[in-house]
Structures are given as structure tokens and as C-alpha cells.
Amino acid sequence: MRTDSGHDLRHHGDAEVRDDGGSLVDLAVNVRAETPPTWLREHIAASLGGLAAYPDGRAARAAVAARHGLPVERVLLTAGAAEAFVLLARALKVRRPVVVHPQFTEPEAALRDAGHSVGRVLLREEDGFRLDPAAVPEDADLVVIGNPTNPTSVLHPADAVASLARPGRVLVVDEAFMDAVPGERESLAGRTDVPGLVVLRSLTKTWGLAGLRIGYVLAAPETVADLERAQPLWPVSTPALAAAEACVGPRAVAEAAHAAHRIAADRAHLLAGLARFAPAGLRVVEPAQGPFLLIRLERAATVRHRLRDLGYAVRRGDTFPGLDEEWLRLAVRDRATVDGFLRALEKALDH
């Protein structure tokens, strides 16, 4: 287990398409393309008439609770999952937090900013980046893990993740991409039998709401109360509350389930296309279950820059602890976009 930093924990996929990258085809940001849908944009727009009043999150909180079969006391609405990481870092009294890497770097960044010394458990490429519960120190009193994990696209078995729970330990499971998994299999959302469990969900990825900032926490009522006390007043805007209520309703859940199957088919198409580059040394972490893939190839940094020249943005992997400059993350896109990307990749590798 490592405690050093040495990585740019605040580098995220949006950096690849800001400024001079605005015209690139985006395979760097893990937000579903062609979102938010028209019906959701119209629903959010209809909420603007209520902007003179302070936000009232009761209806949205009840809707999230109903979505997961939980009492409202187990739900906290947040300005995206990123705010939840900050609240956890600031509000919980922990002595030895541990983050399982490679994964989304914001949890560790938030913990460090709050003054914590953070331990790392680095999952290994030779194990397919699969979770080894025995690698987590017994005295860790906060453990953070993503499922499915960004950037590896590994979906850990729910039982393996739940086995990390201990009396006196907070187990934080980042399920920001779980609704992109058909059937949301291996999810722990809705579970109340796992001690210390905190599940984080984001509505920004599947629904294309990164600019609106909306997510939520599912946890024991006392944990929710601790986090809520650390929030400012009215932390979630009225339009974001309207989005939350809509995105957890039956219509939206059914639409997300349909999208998850489409993502799986598009991912299979991308995997098949990447397979032809295996003789060039390209390797994919499999089985991939998220809306993105992690690939390894020599000269990845050079290939990434060549892809930019050809009009495509991909996510560098070396800012994730446990990875180096030979790794790239690719968001899953529709078949036409993928086919164009594969042609560009062939040129970038042959250059």
C-alpha cells in the first residue's frame, strides 16, 4: 500500500476537450452522447419558473428513496458525486482512509485537501485489476472503491465489495456508472445489511447533466445527517432537483436500462475493432463492463497527440495511480463514431 501522491489527481477527461480541443470528437469524457434527451431538457426548463423560491429538495429526495426502496432518511442529494467526496472527507472522523486504485481520483484528492494521509491499494494489471479484498489493510477505517471502476471498466462482484465492510469502517462505493450496466448487477444500492456502507450515485453520466451537477448518497441515517451538516444551505439548485426527480422515475429508469444495453452493444463493436490492433501491441482490459475501455499500448502519449491531430480526443491514463503513460481510456460511442475513430487510430499507429 502506498501513500505518496505523484499523480495529477485533479486531471479529468474534460481537460482533453477544453480550449483547443473543443472541435474534437470526444472519446475522453464519460458522459453518454446525445444527452440530455429532449423530454428531460423540457422538464428542467419548466422548473425555471420557480427560481424565485429557495430550492425544496423533499420531492426529489423522496423520489430517489422510492427508486431504491429506502426511507428518505437514507438519502442525501448532492451537487454531483464530486460534492459527496468532499463531504465525506470533511465530515467523517477517520484516521486511516484507503482508496483502491486505479479509480476516479477525486476521492483521494478530496481526502488530501481535508488534511488526511491517504493509503493506496493498487490493483494489478496481471490480475485484470480485479479486487483482492485481502489487500485492504484491516485497520483501514474508510475504504473507497468504484464499481464499475473508472478507468478500468472492471465490475467487481457485489459480494467481494461487501466483504470489505467491518464494524467501525466506512465503506464508500462509487456507483457513478452502475446505471450503464445492464440490470445494474453487482450494485449495493438499496442494501441496508452492510455495516458502514455508503453508496454514491451520479445522474450526470447517463443523462448528460455534467453542467447541472446532481448526484446522491445512500447511507445510514446517522451518516446522512453527518454529511448534511457539512453541506451549505440549499446545496442543490431547483433545476437540478427537477432533474433528479425526473431521472429516477419509472420512465427514466426504463430508458436508462435500454441505453445500458445499447452501450453494451456499442462497447462490443469497439472491442472487436480494437482486436485487429493486437499485433501492434494494443491490449484491452477485459471483461469491460462500463461505458468506457482502458487500453495499453507503447507510445500511448504520442498516439494520443496524433489522434488529436486527426480530430479525436481520448483520455490519458497516467494521472491515475497504478497506471503509467502507456495507458489510454476510451469512452464508448455509437458505431459510426467508433468506426471513424478506428480509422484514425490506424493512421496514428502507422505514422
N, C-alpha and C positions, 0 to 999 in steps of 0.2 A: 504494500500500500504506500502511495506517495502523497506528500502534502505540498510539494512545490507547485508553482503556477507555470510559468514558462510558455503559456499559450495566450493568444489574444481572445480571452473569453467573451469579449463584447463584440466580436465579429460575427455577423449573421448574414444569411443569404441575401437580404435586401441590399447589402453593400455592393453586390455584384451588378445590380441594375440601377443604381443611383447615378446621378451626374452623367458621365459619358456612356453609361450602359442603358440609358432609358429607351433606346431604339432596338435593343437586342431581344431576340426570342428568349423568354425566361424559363430556364430549367434549373434555376438557382433557388427560387423561393417556393416553399412547400405549401402554397395556397392553391386550392382547386381552381382551374381555369374556368372562365365564363361564369364567374360568380361575382356578386350575389345575383341570384335569379330575379327576374322582373317582379314577381309577386312579393319577394322579400324587400326589394328596394321601395316598392309602393307602400308596403306596410310600415317601413321605417319612416318614409316621407310623411305618412299620415300622422305620425306621432309629433311632428314638429309644431302642430298647433298647441301643444301643451307645454311648450318650453318656458312659459312664464312661471309655471309652478315648479317647486322643488321636486326632484325625482322621488318616486314612490316605488320601491322595489318589491312590495309584497306580492303582487300578482305574478311577477316573473320568478320570484323565489318559490312560490307555491307550484308553478308550472314545472320548474326544474325538479323539485321534490317529487311531484307526481310522475315525472318521466322515469325516475329511478326507484320509485316505490319507497321513498324515505319521508320521514317527518321533516317539516320545514326547518326545524332546529338543527338539522344536519347539513344545511345548505348555506353557503356564503357566496354571493355574487361578487365578482371582481372585474377590474378593468383589464381583462385578458389574463391568461395564466401567468404572465410575467409579474403582474402585481402580486399574485398569490405567493410567488417565490420570495419576494421582498417581505411580505407579511410574515411568512414562516421564519425567515432569517431574523427578523426584528422582534417578533412576539414570543417565540418559544425559547425557553431556558434550557439550552442544550450545551453539553460540554465537549462531546466528540462527534461532530457531524461527519458523515461519509457520503460521497457521491460515487455512484457506479458509472464508470466511463467505458468507452466513448458514449456520450449522450449530449443533449442540449446543454449548453454551457451556462445559461443564465442562473440556474440554481446555485452553482458554485460561486459565480460572480456575486450574487446577492448575499450569500453567506459571508464571503470575504469582506464585502463592503460593510457588513454589520459587525465586523471585528472577530469573526470566528476563524480558527485554524481548521482547514478542511482536509480530511483524508480522502484519498482516492483509491478505489478498487478498479483496476484496469482489466477489462475482459480481453481475451486474447484472440487474435486472428486465427490461430491454429485450432481454436475451439469454436470457430464460427461466431465469435463474440456472444456466445450463449452464457447465461447467468450461471455462475457457480456459487450457490448460497454459502458454501463453506469459506469462500474468500472474504466474506464480510466479517470484520472483527466483532467478536462477541460483545465488547464494551461500547460499540457504537450506539449512541442514544438517538441519533437521527440518521436514517438511510434514505437516499433519493435515487430512484431508478425510473427510467422511461419505458413505456410499454404500449405499442411497439416503439422501439428505441430510434430516436433521431440521433445520428445519421445512418445507423447500421441496417435499419429496416427489419431487425430481429423482433419477433413476437415471442416473449417469454411465457412459459406455461404459468397460468394463474396460481397453481399450487406451489410452484417454485418461488414466485414472488411473495406469496402469502407466508411461506416458510421463513421469511426474513423477520417477521413480526416477533417481538419479545415484550414481556412486561417491562414498562419503563422506557420503551423505544418508540419513537415516531417513525412510521414507515410511509414515505411520500412516494406515490406512484403517479407519474406524469402520463396521463392518457390523452394527450392533446390530439393524437392521431387515431385513437381507438375507433372512432366512428367511420374511419375509412377502411376498417377491417370487416369483411362480410360477417354478419351475425355478432359482431363485437366479441367474438370468442376470446377468452382469457382475460376479460375485463373483471375488475374488482369493484367497479362502481355498483352501489346498491348493497354491498356486503356490510353487515354490522357485526359479524362474528370474528373479525380480525382485529386484535388489540392494537391501538395506536395508528390505525390506517387513516391516511389522508389521500384522497384521490383528486387529482386536478384535471379539469376538462377545459378545452378551448372551443369556442364556436367560430374562431376566426379562420381556421384552416379549410374546413369543408364548405363554409358559406361565404368565403371571400370577404371577411369583415375585419381584416387586419387594421384598417384605418379607423374602425369604430371602437375596438378594444372591449371585448366581452368574453368572460370565462366564468368558471365557478369552482368552488371547493366543496367536496363531500367528506365530512369528518364527524367525529363525535361532537355532541352539542357543546361540551366544555372547550374543545379545541376551536370550534367555530366562534365561540364567544371570545376567546383569547385573540383570535385573528381580527375579529370585528372591532375590538377595542383599539387595535393598531391602525385601523383604516381612518382616513379623514371622513368628515361628514359628506354624505351624498357622493360616494366614490364612483358610481356608475351612472352615466347620463341617461336621460329619458329615452333618446333614440336607441341606446344600447340595451336598455331594459325591454323596449318593444321588440328588439331583435331576439333577445334571449327567450322571451315568452313564445315568439313565433317558431324559433328554431328547435324547440323541444316539444312542440305539438305533434299530434299524430301524422299530419300531412308531411311535415318536415322530416320526421323520423323515417317515414316510408321513402321519401325522396333521397335521404342520405343513404339508406340501405341500398337503393337502386344504384346510386352513384358509386358505392363501395364495390359492387360487382363490376361496374364498368371500369373502375380504376384497376381492379384485379386483371381484367382482360387486357387493358392497355399496358399494364406492367408486364404481362406475359409477352406481349408484342415487342416491347422494348428489350426484354431479356433475350428473346430469340434473335433480335437484330444485333445485340452486343456479342452473342456467341460466336459470330463469324470473325470477331477480332481476337479471339483466344490465341491464335498462332502469333499474334503481335504482343502477347503477354498480358492482355487485359483480363482481369479476374473480377468477378462479381460476388459480393457476399450473399449467399443463399442459405435457406429459403428466405426470400424477401416477402414481407407481409404489409409494409407501409406504402404510402403513395410516393415513394422515392426509393432509389437504389444507391448503394455505396460500391464504387468500383476502385480498383487499384491498377495502376499502370506506371511504367517507367516514364520519366519526363512529364509527369502529370501537369506540373506548373506550365511547362512550355506548351503542352497540348491545350491547356485552358486558355492561354493567351491567343493561340492560333484559332481556337473556336470563337473567341471574341471578334477576331478579325473577320471571321466568316459569318458573324451575326448571331452567335449563340452564347448565352451566359450559363455557366454551371458553377456549383458551389465548391470552393477549395475545401479540402479536408484537414489541412494541417493545423487549424485552430482548435480542433477537438483533441483533448487529452487522450492519449493512446493511439493517435494516428500521426502520420507524417506527411511530407509534401508529395507522396506518391498516391494520395487518395483524393477522389472527387465524389461529390454527391450529385445525383441527377434526379430532378423531380419527374414523376410520371406525367406525361401529357398525351393528348389524343394521337391517333395513328398517323395522321398527316404531319403533325409537328414532329413526332418521333422519326418518321421516315426522312424528313428534311435534316434533322439533327444527325442521324446516322450517316447520311451522305457527307455532312460537314465533318464528322468525326473521322471518316475515312480519309478525307483530304488532310485533316490536321495530323493524322498519324503518318501519312505518306510524305509529308512536307520535308 
